[in-house]
Amino acid sequence: MSWLRVTDDGPVRILTLDRPERKNAIPVEGWADLERAFRDFEDSNARVLVVTGAGGEFCAGADLDETRLEPKSVPERYTRMKTVGAAAMALHRLTKPTIAAVDGVAVGAGMNLALGCDVVVCTTRARFSEIFVRRGLAMDFGGSWLLPRIVGLQRAKELAVTGRIVGAEEAVRIGLGLEAVEPEALMARALEHARSFLE
């Protein structure tokens, strides 16, 4: 799990996606790493999880450059997508609160990773997109279930069909994020929310 960094700040666990050279895109084998990280958090004494990204970006979704190198048979693709689903379900089944601290891009599965958390705190330079349609892909990592429940069915359809970029101000207005702060204040604010859950 060298692309994931786990640090504990008292009862708060911080999970950092650490592939800044790829905007923290999730590698092919990374889905199993994410599932394991979520299960490890569930089994640990940590009480709140903060998910964030390194290098001023949250997550650019799946690393499509790596995915294109994979075998193309239907059974193999099905097996790979099952690992994506397992990681998403491990996040959704957590019994402890989760916070996404989003700076920069949160697109594709990266957006849905953020939305799968209980609270999303973003920066003023955050950008969200269900970019799947622009790649000829179907939404994954729980996006088709999450999005309409967060922004309503009509807005969810618009975001899914266009794949357009949503800036921080609009993201907060339509409910994708709780609040937007300056980039340098992101982690402090996320940790402030995390500690408020411990009171």
C-alpha positions as CSV (number, residue, x, y, z in Angstrom):
1,M,0.0,0.0,0.0
2,S,2.9,2.3,-0.7
3,W,0.6,4.8,-2.5
4,L,-1.6,5.1,0.7
5,R,-0.3,6.8,3.8
6,V,-2.0,6.1,7.1
7,T,-1.3,8.4,10.1
8,D,-3.1,8.6,13.4
9,D,-3.6,11.9,15.2
10,G,-5.0,10.6,18.5
11,P,-8.4,9.0,17.8
12,V,-8.4,10.5,14.3
13,R,-7.0,8.5,11.4
14,I,-5.8,10.3,8.3
15,L,-5.7,8.3,5.0
16,T,-3.7,10.1,2.4
17,L,-3.8,9.1,-1.3
18,D,-0.1,9.7,-2.2
19,R,0.5,9.6,-6.0
20,P,0.8,13.3,-6.6
21,E,2.5,12.7,-10.0
22,R,-0.8,11.1,-11.1
23,K,-3.1,13.5,-9.2
24,N,-3.6,10.6,-6.8
25,A,-5.3,8.4,-9.4
26,I,-6.0,5.0,-8.1
27,P,-3.8,2.3,-9.6
28,V,-5.2,-1.0,-10.8
29,E,-4.2,-2.8,-7.6
30,G,-5.3,0.1,-5.5
31,W,-8.9,-0.8,-5.1
32,A,-7.9,-3.8,-2.9
33,D,-5.6,-1.4,-1.0
34,L,-8.5,1.0,-0.3
35,E,-10.8,-1.8,0.8
36,R,-8.1,-3.0,3.2
37,A,-7.5,0.5,4.5
38,F,-11.2,1.0,5.3
39,R,-11.5,-2.4,7.0
40,D,-8.3,-1.7,9.0
41,F,-9.9,1.6,10.2
42,E,-13.1,-0.2,11.1
43,D,-11.2,-2.7,13.2
44,S,-8.9,-0.1,14.8
45,N,-9.3,2.0,17.9
46,A,-9.4,5.2,15.7
47,R,-12.9,6.8,15.9
48,V,-12.9,9.2,12.8
49,L,-11.4,8.8,9.4
50,V,-10.2,11.8,7.3
51,V,-9.5,10.9,3.6
52,T,-7.4,13.4,1.7
53,G,-4.9,13.6,-1.2
54,A,-1.2,14.6,-1.5
55,G,0.2,17.4,-3.6
56,G,-2.8,19.7,-3.7
57,E,-5.1,17.2,-5.4
58,F,-7.7,14.9,-4.0
59,C,-8.1,12.1,-6.5
60,A,-8.3,11.9,-10.3
61,G,-10.3,8.6,-10.2
62,A,-9.0,5.4,-11.7
63,D,-5.6,5.5,-13.4
64,L,-6.8,4.9,-16.9
65,D,-3.3,4.6,-18.3
66,E,-2.8,1.5,-16.2
67,T,-6.3,0.2,-16.8
68,R,-5.7,0.2,-20.6
69,L,-2.9,-2.2,-20.1
70,E,-5.2,-4.8,-18.4
71,P,-6.6,-7.9,-20.2
72,K,-9.8,-7.1,-22.1
73,S,-11.9,-10.2,-21.7
74,V,-15.3,-9.8,-20.2
75,P,-14.7,-12.1,-17.2
76,E,-11.5,-10.2,-16.3
77,R,-13.2,-6.8,-16.6
78,Y,-16.0,-8.1,-14.4
79,T,-13.6,-9.3,-11.8
80,R,-11.8,-6.0,-11.7
81,M,-15.1,-4.1,-11.3
82,K,-15.9,-6.3,-8.4
83,T,-12.8,-5.0,-6.6
84,V,-14.0,-1.5,-7.3
85,G,-17.4,-2.3,-5.8
86,A,-15.8,-4.0,-2.8
87,A,-13.8,-0.9,-1.9
88,A,-16.9,1.3,-2.2
89,M,-18.9,-1.0,0.0
90,A,-16.2,-1.2,2.6
91,L,-16.4,2.6,2.8
92,H,-20.2,2.7,2.9
93,R,-20.4,0.0,5.6
94,L,-18.1,1.8,8.0
95,T,-19.8,2.3,11.4
96,K,-17.6,5.3,12.3
97,P,-17.7,8.8,10.8
98,T,-15.7,9.8,7.7
99,I,-14.6,13.1,6.4
100,A,-13.3,13.9,2.9
101,A,-10.8,16.8,2.8
102,V,-10.8,17.8,-0.9
103,D,-8.3,20.1,-2.6
104,G,-7.9,20.3,-6.3
105,V,-9.5,17.6,-8.5
106,A,-12.1,15.1,-7.3
107,V,-13.3,13.5,-10.5
108,G,-14.7,10.1,-11.5
109,A,-14.2,7.6,-8.7
110,G,-12.3,10.3,-6.9
111,M,-15.5,12.4,-6.7
112,N,-17.5,9.4,-5.5
113,L,-14.9,8.5,-3.0
114,A,-15.4,12.0,-1.5
115,L,-19.2,11.7,-1.7
116,G,-19.1,8.3,0.1
117,C,-17.7,10.1,3.2
118,D,-20.2,11.5,5.7
119,V,-18.8,15.1,5.4
120,V,-17.0,16.8,2.5
121,V,-14.8,19.8,3.3
122,C,-13.3,21.3,0.2
123,T,-11.0,24.2,-0.7
124,T,-11.9,27.1,-2.8
125,R,-9.9,25.5,-5.7
126,A,-11.7,22.2,-5.5
127,R,-13.2,20.8,-8.7
128,F,-15.7,18.0,-8.9
129,S,-16.8,16.0,-12.0
130,E,-18.6,12.8,-12.8
131,I,-16.2,12.6,-15.8
132,F,-17.1,9.0,-16.7
133,V,-19.3,10.1,-19.7
134,R,-16.3,11.9,-21.3
135,R,-14.4,8.6,-21.1
136,G,-17.2,6.4,-22.5
137,L,-17.6,4.8,-19.1
138,A,-20.5,4.2,-16.6
139,M,-20.3,5.8,-13.2
140,D,-18.7,3.6,-10.6
141,F,-17.7,3.6,-6.9
142,G,-21.3,4.2,-5.9
143,G,-21.8,7.4,-7.8
144,S,-25.1,6.4,-9.4
145,W,-26.6,5.7,-6.0
146,L,-25.0,8.5,-4.1
147,L,-25.4,11.5,-6.4
148,P,-29.2,11.7,-6.7
149,R,-29.5,11.3,-2.9
150,I,-27.2,14.3,-2.4
151,V,-28.2,16.7,-5.2
152,G,-31.6,15.4,-6.3
153,L,-32.4,13.3,-9.3
154,Q,-32.6,16.1,-12.0
155,R,-29.3,17.7,-11.0
156,A,-27.7,14.2,-10.7
157,K,-28.7,13.4,-14.3
158,E,-27.3,16.7,-15.5
159,L,-24.0,16.1,-13.8
160,A,-23.8,12.5,-15.0
161,V,-24.8,13.3,-18.6
162,T,-22.5,16.3,-19.1
163,G,-19.5,15.4,-16.9
164,R,-19.0,19.1,-16.4
165,I,-16.7,20.5,-13.8
166,V,-18.3,21.9,-10.7
167,G,-16.3,24.5,-8.8
168,A,-16.2,24.9,-5.0
169,E,-18.8,27.6,-4.7
170,E,-21.4,25.6,-6.7
171,A,-20.4,22.4,-5.0
172,V,-21.3,23.8,-1.6
173,R,-24.5,25.4,-2.9
174,I,-25.8,22.1,-4.3
175,G,-24.7,20.0,-1.4
176,L,-21.6,18.2,-2.8
177,G,-19.5,19.9,0.0
178,L,-20.4,21.2,3.4
179,E,-18.1,24.2,3.1
180,A,-15.2,25.6,1.2
181,V,-12.1,27.0,2.9
182,E,-8.7,28.3,1.7
183,P,-6.3,25.6,0.8
184,E,-4.0,26.2,3.7
185,A,-6.9,25.8,6.1
186,L,-8.2,22.5,4.8
187,M,-6.6,20.0,7.1
188,A,-7.1,22.1,10.2
189,R,-10.8,22.5,9.4
190,A,-11.2,18.8,8.6
191,L,-9.6,17.9,11.9
192,E,-11.8,20.4,13.7
193,H,-14.8,18.6,12.3
194,A,-13.3,15.2,13.2
195,R,-12.7,16.2,16.8
196,S,-16.2,17.7,17.1
197,F,-17.5,14.1,16.4
198,L,-15.6,12.9,19.5
199,E,-17.3,15.2,21.9
